[in-house]
Amino acid sequence: MTETSGFALSSTLGLTLVVIFGLAWVLFGWYLGRANKTHEDFALAGRNVGFALASATAMATWVTSNTTLVAPQLTYQFGIWGMVGYSFAALGLILFAPLAARIKRLMPNGYTSGDFVRLRYGQPAWWAFIIISVVYAFGWLVSLGMAGGILLEALSGLDYHIGMTSILIICVGYTLFGGLRAVIATDFIQALIIILGVALIAWFLIDTVSLESIHTEVQNNHPQLLDLLFPAAIMFLFNNIFFGLGEIFHSNVWWSRALAFKGSVAFKAYLLGGLLWLPIPIVTGFIALAAPQLGIFPPSADMVGPMVAAEVLGKAGAVVVFIVVFSALASSLDSLLAATSDLVTRDIYHKKLKPDAGDKHLMHFNRYSILGLGVLTWLFCLPQIATLGALLNFAGAFVASTIFPIVLGLYHRGLSGKYAAAAMTLGTLSGLAGYFIIGFYVAALLSCIVSAVICGLGLLLSKRQFDWQQLDEQEEHSA
């Protein structure tokens, strides 16, 4: 730690790292973007992404501010179940693997998850889905922007607004130039940085502060963190499973990749990506258990991870922490900007407002959408309205309601649009009621249960059988 400021990095060094990384990623995005000739190239990387890049982008995109900042926060608050429960979010990637393969078969010419809901269920369900998707996307975008500010503030004392603005400018910049091609290529590099960096931090921590001493300190002074029957933590565990499934199953971030991967790559890529991701929240969460022993009591719980790592590892370690967390944030923020702008361009602008728009026009509008999303995210991030954990779990009430409509819509012909719309709407409202009345750790659970009951009724009462060919035929005419 520096003696003058009390932070692991000086403000100057923190800002220098941001500028170096920013310039590198933006120039790389510009270089890759030169290959984009059509809107399909820009939005879906030419639908030709191979296995290595596909696996890396799946893993890196799911290593977000959640994994690097919220996993330590939840371990700090809920103990063992905080980090183990968070690792269960890997089930989302693993279980999405067969869905991704089916999406690729059913919609070889599709662009977005919104395309599927519109063609499979009709307009009312599509509107419910779009509202859920937009709320979730902005919740995630804002959490990532906030995390950039929190990271720099925790490590260098640099003002929150500077860090938040910097990461948004960088990610908007290279996504604007390169589209999904740049996003996936940078994800590959960021995945390598994340895996090596997290392993290095954990090794240094165990070497410096032994496992035995951490366990003794927590057991003596904070025994509830080791209690496997801690009620709130158990509720969080199950809530987080459904939250993770809802996040991945509905989000265009994952659908656009399934449609961009070539041939039979999707299943293998998501399966491997999930397995690679599984241990990362356990490692990052474990860091927080050392906080009491080190006398670290952060002003906000979501700062505990960087503060502990920087305290133990000193300046060199703080640089490693910065690079790892910055890579994790960038690998998710760029993906979300690209996928959400595709949803705005394809589902709202092209399908609703300007159906006769040409290919070049759509590519230009897609870029404007990325820029607009970046500005809106920046405005929402300015007040730093909540902790990262609370903000993300608010979105859980929305996304968990989509799990059963998406899965049944892909595999069962019987569920009709009115029941899918009701399941998403009433599931979301139930989750929000749970969030405000009981707590954030039940929002996704309640949302999913109500949605599942309505979908079950829909299967019993619906008479119509959907024709799978409609997904491909209509998409070919509208592409």
N, C-alpha and C positions, 0 to 999 in steps of 0.2 A: 504494500500500500504506500502511496506517496505521502510523505509527511506533511506537505503543505496543504493539500486539498482534502485528504482523508479518503480519496478515491483511488482505485487500482490504476486507472489511466488518467493522464492529464486531459483536459478538455481539448487541447491542441492535437494530441495523439488520436483521441477518439474521432475528431473531425477529419483528420488526415486519413484514417482508415476508411471512413465513409466515402471520402472523395476518390480514393484509389479504387475501391471496390465498385463504386458507382460508375466511374469512367470505363473500367474494364468490362462490366456487364453491358453498358449501353453500346459501346463500340462492337462488342461481340454480337449483340442483337442486331445492330445495323448491318454487320457483315453477313449474317445468316439471312436477314430479311431481303437481301438482293435476289434470292432464289424464288421469292413469292411473285408469281405472275397472275394468279387468279384468286378469287375469294376463297375457293376451296383450299388452295395452298396456304393462305393466310390463316383461315379458321381451323383447318384440320391437317395441316402439314402434308397435304397431298395424299392423305390416307395410306401412307406407306412407312410408318414407324416400325422399326425392327425390335427384336426381343430385348437387347441390352438397354437401349434408350427407353423402351416401354416400361421395363421393370424399375429402372432408376427413377423415372418421372412419377410412377405410382408411389414408390416409397418416399421420395423427397417431398412430394406435394402434401402427403399426409403427416410429415414431420413439420409441424407448424409452430406458431407461438404457443398453441395448446401444449405441445409435447415438451418444448424447451423451457417455457415459463409457467404454464398452468399445471403441468404434472408436478413440479416441485411445490407450487402453491397448495395443491390438493393433498399432497403428502404431508405438508406442514400442518394442514387443517384436519385431515382424516387419518393420517398415519399409513400403515401398511396397505389398507384397502384403497387408499388414494392412488398409490402408484400401480398396484396390481390391477385395480379397477380400470385405470386409464389404459393399461396395456391391452385390455380386452377390446379396445376400439380397433385393434388389428383384425377382429372378426369381420368388420365392415369390408375391408379390402379382400380378405380371404373368401367371404361369402359372395362378394360381388363378382368373383372370377367366372362362375358359370353364367351369371346374368350378363356379363360383358360379352361372352361368346354368343349368347342367344340374341342380344341386341344387334351384334354384327351380322348375324344370319337373317334376322327379321327386317332390319333396316339398313341394307348395304349402302343406300344413298341418303340416309338420314344425316341431319346436322346437329340436332339438340334433343335434350330430354323433353322439352316442350313440344317438339314435333310428335313424339310418341304419345304424350297425353292427349294432344289435340286429335290425332288420328284414331287412337284407341277408344277414347272416352267422350269426345265432343267438347263443345265450347264451355259449358258450366264448370266441368272438372278442370278444363284448361285454365280458366280464370282463377280458380282456387289454387291450382298448382303454381301459377305465375306469381301470385301474391306471396305464397309461402317461399318460393325460390328467391324472390327479390328481398324479402325480409331477412332470410338466412344469409344471402350473399352480402348484404350490407352489414349484418352483424359480424360476419367473419372478416370482411374487409376492414371494418372499424377496429376489431380486435387486433388484427395484424398491424395496422398503422399505429395503434396505441402501443403495441409491443415494441416497435422500433424506438419510440420515444422513451419507454420505460427502460429498455436495454441500455441506451446511451446514458440516461440519467443515473442508473444504478452503477455503471462502471466508471463513468468519467465526470459525473456532475453536470454534464451538458444539459441545457434546458430541454425539457420533454418535447416542446414544440419543434425544436431544431431536429432532433432525431426522427420524430414522426414525419416531418415534412421531407426529410432527406430520403428515407426509404420509399416513400410514395413517389417522389420524383424519379428515383432510379428505376423502380419497377415499371412505372408507367412508361418511362423512356424506352427501355429495351423491348417491352411488349408492343409498344406502338410501332417500332421499327420492324420487328421480326415476326410478330404473331406467334402462333402455337409452335412453329418451328424453332424460334428462339427460346421459348419457354421450356420446351422439352430438352433442348441441347444444354441450356444452363442448369436445368434440373439434374442432368447426369453428373455434371461437375459438382454441383451442390450436394448430391447424395454421397459422393466420395468424401467430401469435406466433413459432412455430418457424421458419417460412420467412424472415420478416423478420429475426429475431434472429440466425440462423446467417449470413445474408448480411452483416449488419452486423459481426459478430465477425470474419469472414474478411477483409472489406475493411479494418478497422482493423489487423489483424495484418499483412497484406501492406504496408499503408502505413507501419507502424511498423518492422517487421523485414522487410527486403526478401527476395524469393524467392532472389536470388543469394547473399545472406549465409547464409541457412538451408542452401542446397544446398552451399556451400563448407564450412561447419562439419560437416555430416553426412558429406560425401565424405571429408574429411580425418581425422575422428576416429571415425566410425561407419559405415564404407563398407558393411558388411553390410546395413544398413537400405535401401540402394539396390540391392542385389544381386537381380536378377530370377530368379536360380537358387538362392536361399536355400532349402535343402530343406524345412526345417520350415514355412516360409512357404507354399511351394507345396502341401504337404499340407494346411495350414490353408485355403487357397483352395478346394480341392475339398471338403474337409470342411464348410466353411461353406455352400456351395451346397446340399448335401443337408440340412444342419441347418435352413436357412431354409425349404426346401421342406417338410420334415417338420413344422416348427413351424406353418406356415400350413395345410397340407392337412388336418391332423388336428384342429386346435384349434377348440373351440366359439366362441372369440372371433370367428373368421372365418365359421364356419357360421351363427351367430346373425345376423350382419349380412347374409349372403346371403339368409337367410329373412326379414329385416326390410325389405330394400330392395324398393321396389315395381316391378312389371312387369319391363321389360328393363333396369333400371338397373344390376344387379349386374355384368355384364360390363364396361361402360364405366367404372364407378366403380373397380373393382379395377385395371383397366388404367391409368387416369390416376393413381390413387394410387401405383402402383408407379413410374411415370415421374417423379412429383414427388419420391418418396423417394430415387431413385437417387443424386443428387449429394450428399445430406446427409452420409453417412458419409465421403465423400472430403474434404469441407470440415472436418468435426469431427476427422477423423483427421489431416489436414494440420497442425492446431494442435500436435500432439504432436512433430512434427519440429523445432519451434523450441525445445524444452525444453533440449537440450544447450547451445545457443548462449546461452540466458538463464541458464545455471547452475542450472537447476531439476532436482533429482533427488528426486522424490516418495517418501515413505515407503512408499506402496503405488502400484503402476502405474496403478490405476484412478482415481487422483486427478490424473493429469497434465493432462488437458484443462482442468478448471476452474482449476488453478494457473497454467498458462501464460496462459490468457485473462485472468485477473485481474492477473497481473504486467504484461502488455503494456498493458491497457486501464485500469488503475487502478480507482478506486471506481465510477465510472459504468459501466465495462465489466463489473465484477463484478456489478453489479445486473442488467445485460442477460443475463449468463451465468446468473445465478440464475433469472431469469424464464423463459429458454428451457429450461433443464434441468428446472426445476420443472414447466413445461407438458408437456414430453416425458414425464416420469415419471407425471404425473397422467393424461395421455391414454391411457396403457397400463394403469396400475394400476386405474382405474375400469372399463375394458373387461374386464379379466381377472376382477375381482371379480364383475361382472354375469354374464359368460359361465360362470364356474365355479359360481356359485350356481344358475344355470339348470340346469346339468348335475346338480348335487346334488338340486335340487328335482324336476326332471323324471325323470331316469333312475334315481335311487336311491330318493327318497322316494315319488314318485307311482307309479312302475312296480313297485317292489319292496315297499314298506312300507305304503302307504295308497292303493290304486288307486281308492277311492271318494271321495277328497278333492275338495271343491268348489272353485270358482274363487277365491273370497275366501280360503279356507283356504290354497290354494297360493301366493297372492300374499303372505300373511303369512309363510308358511314361507320363501319366497324371500328376504324381508327378513331373517329370522333367520339364514339361510344366509350372507348378505353380512356380517352382524355377526360370526358365528362364524369365517368365513374371515379377517376382519380381525384377530381376536384370535389365532388360530393363527399367522398370518403374523408378527405382532408377537413372539410367543414364539420362533419360529424365527430371527428377525432379531437377537435380543438378543445372542447370542455373536459375531456377525460371523465366521462360520466359514471363509469363503474369499474370494478376490477374485471380482469379478463375472464376469470371463471364465471362470475355472475352474468356477464354479457353473453358469453357463449352458451350457457345453459338456458338463457331466455330463448335463444333460437331453437333449442331442443324441443320446446313445446310445439313448434311449427313442423319441423322436419320429420319427427317420429310418426306423425299422422300419415306420411306418404309411404311408409314401408310396405304395408299390405296392398294398397292400390297398385304400387309399382310391380311387386312380385307377382300378384295374381293377374295383373294386366299382361305380363310377359308370358305366363304359363297356363292361364285358364281362360277359356273362351267365354265363360258365363257371366262374369262381373260386368254390370252395365254402368254407363256414365253417371247416372243420377246417384247411385250408391257410392261410387268412387268420390264424387264431389261432396256428398254428405259425410263420408268417412274422413276426408281431409279437413273439412270445415269444422265439424263437431269435435274431432280429435284435437285439433289445434286449440279450440276454445276451452276444452277440458284441461289440456296441458297448461294453458295460461292461468286457469283458475287454480290449479295445483301449485303453480309457481308462486302466485301472490298469496295464497291462503296457507299453504303448508311449507313450501321451500323449493329452491331451485333443483334439489336432488330428486324430485318426483315428477317434474314437468314432462319429460320425454316418456316416462313410464305410463303415466295416465293418458297421454295423447295416443300412444301406441295401442293401449288396451281398448279405448273407446273406438278407435279406427278399426281395430280387428273385429270387434263385435258387429259393427255396421257392415263391414265387408262380408262377414259370415252370413248375416241376414240377406245381403245382396245375392250371394251365391244360391241361397235357398229359394229366393223369390224371383230372381231374374229369369226370363224366358228366352231372351235373345242369345244367340251364339255368334261370337265375333269371327269374321273371316280374316285370318292372318295375312292374306295377300293384300289386303287394303293398305297395310303399313308400307309395303314396298311400291305398289302401283301408284298410289297417290303421291308418294314422295318423288317418284321418277318424273311425274308431270310437273311438279312444283319446284324442282331443283334448279 
